[in-house]
Structure formats: C-alpha cells, structure tokens
Amino acid sequence: MRTKFTIAGLGGTFDRLHDGHKGFLKYAAQVADYLIIGVALEELSRHKDYPELIQEWHVRVKEVKRFCQDNHIAFEIIELTNPYGPTIEPDTRIEAIVVTEETEKGADKINEIREGMSLKPLPVYVYSMQKDERGQTISSSNIRAGVISRTGVYYAGIAGDGLTLTKAQRDFFSRLQGKLVKAPTVRSDRVCVVGDTTLEKFLSFKWDYDLAVFDKKSLRAEYVSPLIERLQVDRTVANTAGEISTELVKVLQNWNRDGYRHLLVEGEEDLATVALVLTLPLESVVYFGQPNQGLVELVVTEKVKNQFYAVLASQEK
C-alpha cells in the first residue's frame, strides 16, 4: 500500500530480532516514509520472562539497524526510557503510531495522555504478529525460554510423537558436543546433569545442579552408586535406547514447574541431553559424560538448538 504519513513512531524491546519483529518493521514502513523507532532500555523489560537473557541495548539496536538498512527502510533509532517516548511531546514529529495487537493498549494510553494535554490523538495502525508452528505469537520471551526459534520453529515438536533416531543422527550425537572440562566453568540458573557417573561426580564434589537425569546404568551395564541410591527419585519416565520418547520430552518441558530434581529413566537416558537442548531455556548448561574422554559441558544457545533440530529433522539414514 502507499504510505499515508511522512513520519510514524513505533517502539519495542526488539530482543533477538525475529520474524515477527521483521514483519512489524516492514508494515510500519508501509504506513510512513520515515520511522522513528524506540528501542527500550533493559529497565523497561524487567517484567518479561527471563529478563536476564535480554540482549544488551546496543546489540538490539545493531540488529534493527541492519534489518532496516538491508530493506531500504528510512529510520532513526531513539533510546526508549518510558512507554511513550516522543509521542506525548507537544511538538512531536510523529504523525501516526504503529503498534502490535499486544501493545495496542499502550497506543490508547498515549492518546489518552494527549487528550489530557489538549493535543490531537495520533492515528493508530495495528500489526497482527506472526505465529509460530503451534499457532502462537512469535515472541522474544518464548525464544529466550528456548521454546521456539526466531522463525517460529517449535523445537520440541520434532519429537512430539516420539522419535527414533537414524544411524546418521546417532553418529552425530555420539560425537563430542560441547567442551571437555575437569569441573563446571559456567555459571547458570539452570544446571542439568545427565548420566550416573556424571551425577556421581557432582555429588562427590558437591557441585550444584538443578536437575539430574539418570538410569542406574553406565555404558549400558547396571551401575550401582551408594551416593545415587540415597537420592529421592521425583519421577520415573520410560525411554527406549535410540529413541526420544514423548513422555521424556513432556517431563523435561515441565520439570522446573513441577518441582522435579531427580528423574529416573527406565530404559536409557543417553539421548536425554538432546531432549534437554530442545526444551531448556537459553544459557542453561548440560553436563554429561563422553565415553573414554571425560566430562562435557554444553551451553544451550540458539545455535546449538538450531543445529540439534536440523540434525533431527534430517531424513539421512
């Protein structure tokens, strides 16, 4: 459509610039020839899920700039220190406001304030945000939570009906993922331990962890550890060797909410690391043993999630 205004204003956190953000910016560029984009300071986003994972302001600004430049959108970026920005200034250059369905109430509040200042209301244009594979709005919160990718891929969906791995997939995950360490080197609010010998090491050295997944086996042979035997098992879940069961995925999606700390797998837990990568929030850490090599530390990042998902989605035999 032809632009209706010279200058429009819009704002947001723009954390981990995703397809929804990109559609929003393109829509705004159809409303006006020039955009004033407010990028919120971290202080305005403390109420959001996983606020500690929100990218620094300059990182978010850089991504917005690059996208606008690549798409020939005329713009300027301002620091947003409150929800209103320059829209309530009497001499504002902004002629219209562009919002999403989730922030439409903010535009109503802006016009309410303007009315109280005897200023004309600004026209409001509402963008319908894009949906992910589940039909839910693509949001930065769900990306930080590790649920979806920036393009709306639902990571756990790949194993929604259970998943039997091909030889190529098993070979990939049998290779070193992460880095070998003597002891934990990364601080995280979510530390997960997979495997009996790894759990035994954490217990022996009194290293902190939030979730342990074990099967009372080592190298597929029965393994008895007095330290592990003292633990209270919170939940038992079935998972066959070479598979990622639906039950395992669902339990790992909800372990924190349900208060589980020790999860016993009937069958094998070898692929629990893969399931954890699919389900954990970003910056979580998973520790597990690499046969004949030692302790592996794997930080859950967008890159790792996307790589694991791509391997599981591959049809290679």
C-alpha positions in Angstrom: 0.0 0.0 0.0 1.1 3.6 -0.5 2.4 5.3 2.7 -0.1 7.6 4.4 2.3 9.7 6.5 5.7 11.2 6.5 6.8 10.0 9.9 5.5 7.2 12.1 6.6 6.1 15.5 6.9 2.6 16.9 8.7 1.0 19.8 9.6 -2.2 21.5 12.4 -4.2 23.1 13.3 -5.9 19.8 15.2 -8.7 21.7 16.6 -11.4 19.4 15.2 -9.8 16.3 12.7 -12.4 14.9 10.3 -12.8 12.0 7.5 -11.1 14.0 9.7 -8.0 14.5 10.7 -8.0 10.9 7.1 -8.1 9.7 6.3 -5.3 12.1 9.0 -3.1 10.8 8.0 -3.8 7.2 4.4 -3.0 8.0 5.4 0.3 9.6 7.4 1.2 6.5 4.1 0.9 4.6 2.4 3.4 6.9 5.0 6.2 6.7 8.0 7.2 4.6 10.2 7.5 7.7 10.2 5.6 11.0 11.2 6.8 14.5 11.9 3.5 16.3 12.1 3.5 20.0 14.3 0.6 21.4 13.5 0.1 25.1 16.2 0.1 27.7 16.5 -3.0 29.8 14.8 -1.4 32.7 11.5 -1.3 30.9 11.6 -5.1 30.3 12.2 -6.4 33.8 8.6 -7.7 34.0 9.2 -10.0 31.0 10.1 -13.7 31.2 13.8 -14.4 31.6 14.8 -10.7 31.7 18.4 -11.6 32.5 18.6 -13.1 29.0 17.6 -9.9 27.1 20.4 -8.7 24.8 22.2 -5.5 25.7 20.7 -2.4 24.2 23.4 -1.8 21.7 23.1 -5.4 20.4 19.4 -5.0 19.8 19.9 -1.6 18.1 22.5 -3.1 15.8 20.2 -5.8 14.6 17.3 -3.4 14.0 19.6 -1.0 12.1 21.0 -3.8 9.9 17.5 -5.0 9.0 16.2 -1.6 8.2 19.2 -0.8 6.0 19.0 -4.2 4.2 15.3 -3.5 3.5 15.8 0.2 2.4 13.7 1.5 5.3 14.3 5.1 6.2 14.6 5.3 10.0 16.2 6.7 13.1 16.5 4.9 16.5 16.0 6.5 19.8 16.5 5.3 23.3 13.1 4.5 24.9 13.2 5.3 28.6 9.4 5.2 29.1 6.5 3.6 27.3 5.5 6.8 25.5 8.7 8.3 24.0 8.2 11.5 22.0 4.6 10.7 21.2 3.3 12.8 24.1 5.5 15.8 23.3 3.5 18.8 22.1 5.9 19.4 19.2 6.5 15.8 18.2 7.3 15.0 14.6 5.4 11.7 14.8 2.2 11.8 12.8 1.0 8.2 13.5 1.7 5.3 15.8 2.3 1.7 14.7 1.7 -1.0 17.3 1.1 -4.7 17.5 -2.0 -6.4 18.9 -0.2 -6.9 22.2 0.8 -3.2 22.6 -2.4 -1.6 21.3 -3.5 -0.6 24.8 -0.3 1.4 25.0 -1.3 3.5 22.0 -4.7 4.1 23.7 -2.9 5.3 26.8 -0.8 7.6 24.6 -3.9 9.2 23.1 -5.5 9.5 26.5 -2.5 11.4 27.7 -2.5 13.6 24.6 -6.2 14.4 25.1 -5.4 15.5 28.6 -2.8 17.8 27.2 -5.4 19.2 24.6 -3.4 17.6 21.8 -5.0 15.8 18.8 -5.0 12.0 19.0 -2.5 10.2 16.7 -3.8 7.7 14.2 -3.1 4.1 15.3 -2.2 1.3 13.0 -2.2 -2.3 14.4 0.0 -5.1 13.1 -1.1 -8.7 13.6 2.0 -10.5 14.8 3.2 -13.7 13.0 2.5 -17.1 14.5 4.9 -20.0 15.3 4.3 -23.6 14.3 1.9 -24.0 17.2 -0.2 -21.1 16.1 1.0 -18.9 19.0 2.5 -15.4 18.6 6.3 -15.4 17.9 7.7 -13.7 20.9 11.2 -12.9 22.3 10.1 -14.4 25.6 9.5 -17.8 24.0 12.8 -17.6 22.2 14.6 -16.8 25.5 12.6 -19.7 27.1 14.1 -22.0 24.4 10.7 -23.0 23.1 10.9 -21.6 19.6 13.4 -20.2 17.1 13.4 -16.7 15.6 11.5 -18.1 12.6 8.8 -19.8 14.8 10.1 -23.3 14.7 8.8 -25.2 17.8 11.9 -27.2 18.9 10.1 -29.9 20.9 7.7 -30.5 18.1 10.3 -32.6 16.3 9.8 -35.3 19.0 6.1 -34.7 19.6 5.1 -38.2 18.7 8.3 -39.8 19.8 11.4 -40.1 17.7 13.6 -43.0 16.7 17.0 -41.8 15.5 18.6 -42.9 12.3 22.2 -44.2 12.2 23.4 -40.8 10.9 21.7 -39.0 13.7 23.1 -41.4 16.3 26.5 -41.0 14.9 26.3 -37.2 15.1 25.2 -37.1 18.7 27.8 -39.7 19.7 30.5 -37.1 18.7 31.7 -34.5 21.1 29.0 -31.8 21.6 30.2 -29.0 23.9 33.7 -28.9 25.5 35.6 -31.2 27.9 36.1 -29.8 31.3 37.5 -31.0 34.7 34.9 -29.1 36.6 32.0 -26.7 35.8 33.2 -23.5 34.3 29.9 -21.7 33.5 27.5 -20.1 36.0 23.9 -20.6 35.2 20.5 -20.6 36.9 19.7 -23.9 35.2 22.3 -26.7 35.5 21.3 -30.2 34.3 23.2 -33.4 34.8 22.8 -36.4 32.6 24.2 -39.9 33.4 25.0 -41.8 36.5 28.8 -41.3 36.5 28.3 -37.6 35.9 25.8 -37.3 38.7 28.0 -39.3 41.0 30.9 -36.8 40.3 28.6 -33.8 41.0 27.5 -35.4 44.3 31.1 -36.3 45.2 32.4 -32.8 44.7 29.2 -31.1 46.0 28.8 -29.2 42.7 25.4 -27.5 42.4 22.8 -28.8 39.9 19.1 -28.3 39.4 18.1 -31.4 37.5 19.6 -34.9 37.3 18.6 -37.5 34.7 20.0 -41.0 35.2 19.1 -44.6 34.5 21.3 -46.6 37.0 23.5 -47.8 34.2 26.9 -47.0 32.8 27.9 -48.0 29.3 24.6 -49.9 29.2 25.6 -52.1 32.2 24.0 -51.9 35.6 25.6 -49.3 37.7 25.2 -49.1 41.5 26.3 -45.9 43.3 25.7 -45.5 47.0 25.6 -41.7 46.5 22.8 -42.0 44.0 20.9 -44.7 45.9 20.4 -42.1 48.7 18.6 -39.7 46.4 14.8 -39.4 46.3 13.6 -40.1 42.8 10.9 -37.5 41.9 9.7 -39.0 38.7 10.3 -42.1 36.6 10.0 -41.9 32.8 10.3 -44.5 30.1 12.7 -44.0 27.2 13.9 -46.8 24.9 17.5 -46.9 23.6 18.0 -44.9 20.4 14.7 -43.1 20.9 13.4 -39.8 22.4 10.0 -40.6 23.9 7.1 -38.3 24.0 6.9 -38.9 27.8 10.6 -37.9 28.2 10.1 -34.6 26.3 7.0 -33.7 28.2 8.6 -34.3 31.6 11.7 -32.3 30.6 9.5 -29.4 29.4 7.8 -29.2 32.8 10.4 -30.4 35.3 11.0 -26.9 36.8 7.3 -26.1 37.0 6.5 -29.5 38.6 9.4 -29.3 41.0 11.4 -32.4 39.8 15.1 -32.6 40.7 15.9 -36.3 40.2 14.5 -38.1 37.1 15.0 -41.8 36.7 14.8 -43.2 33.2 13.6 -46.7 32.7 15.5 -47.8 29.6 18.3 -45.4 28.6 19.0 -41.7 29.2 21.7 -41.4 26.6 19.5 -39.1 24.4 18.2 -37.1 27.4 20.9 -34.5 26.6 19.4 -34.0 23.1 15.9 -33.7 24.6 17.1 -31.2 27.2 18.7 -29.0 24.5 15.3 -28.9 22.7 13.4 -27.9 25.8 15.7 -25.8 28.1 15.8 -22.0 28.2 18.8 -20.3 26.6 22.0 -20.2 28.6 21.1 -23.3 30.5 24.0 -25.8 30.9 24.0 -29.5 30.5 26.8 -31.8 31.8 27.2 -35.4 30.7 30.0 -37.9 30.1 31.8 -38.6 26.8 32.9 -42.2 26.8 36.7 -42.6 27.3 37.1 -38.8 27.3 35.5 -37.2 30.4 33.0 -34.6 31.5 31.3 -32.5 28.8 29.9 -29.0 29.4 27.3 -27.9 26.9 25.8 -24.4 27.0 22.3 -24.2 25.4 22.4 -21.4 22.8 20.2 -20.6 19.8 23.0 -22.0 17.6 23.0 -25.3 19.4 19.3 -25.6 19.4 19.0 -24.9 15.7 21.8 -27.4 15.0 20.3 -30.2 17.0 16.9 -29.6 15.5 18.3 -29.6 12.0 20.0 -33.0 12.6 16.8 -34.5 14.0 14.8 -33.1 11.0 17.2 -34.6 8.5 16.0 -37.7 6.7 19.5 -39.0 6.2 19.7 -42.7 7.1 
